[in-house]
Amino acid sequence: MDESVQKRELHIVPPEIIVKAAAAALAVLALFLLVETVKAFKEYRFVGSGVTATNTITVSGMGEVFAVPDRATFTVTVREEAADVAGAQDKATEKANAIISYLKSSGVEEKDIKTINYNVNPKYEWEQKACVAGTYCEPGNQVLIGFEVWQTIEVKVQDPKKAGDLLTGVGSRGASEVSGLSFTIEDEDALKSEAREMAIEEAEEKAEALAKQLGVSLVRVVGFNEDSYGYPMPYYAKGGMAMDAMNTEAVRAVAPELPAGENKITSNVNVTYEIR
């Protein structure tokens, strides 16, 4: 056999083998693409990556939790006047120190006594010039007559039952104003969480009932927002007016009764569900 015939025989491949190999390769490729497509579809449909829900329902829920306050807070203001700044400061400092000393001796911790405002302001009077009858009166002038010092102290009380006695005590030691008494709860976050859980459960029950009535199924949560708030119980000594007129023996002898009651923590939620 010559060389040309041998070369032709070496390059001849049976056609059925090529067809079978190609068919097997295509089958494997098709199976791989099918698996990947199903996997991607599942992730796209149920995980929600990049999915915008078109069919939805929105329901609301509310949760309320009640608790007895375990903290009380109020503010004390000392206000003094003098012809110069130093004099006004000395007088205000003397009264403020007496109030702070009393609070500490009554069991209020130093960390719970904080100055939140300190102001020194000039005081003026309007000097009106004399007017001659039938003539134009010239404007008067402002005349400096002294200075006024304000110091406001915030007091936190760990035992709300002591609040009434403390208010009376600071009033009898020169406080010019006592205001803003409120009863609060130290661990309010735990109560907010409890109220939120109740609100979400109520919303879920509403969603399930609505879905049943509509003949649809709940798929997943696609939206959520919450409004939570509490109701402190404020108390204002004489509406926040000056205590000078209250510093009598009768006022000092009887502490006001200040029921703390209960605080209400409320959570309102709106939950949006995708349906199908």
Summary of the structure (lengths in Angstrom):
residues: 276
radius of gyration: 39.8
end to end distance: 76.1
largest distance: 149.8
contacts: 751
relative contact order: 0.20
helix: 42%
strand: 34%
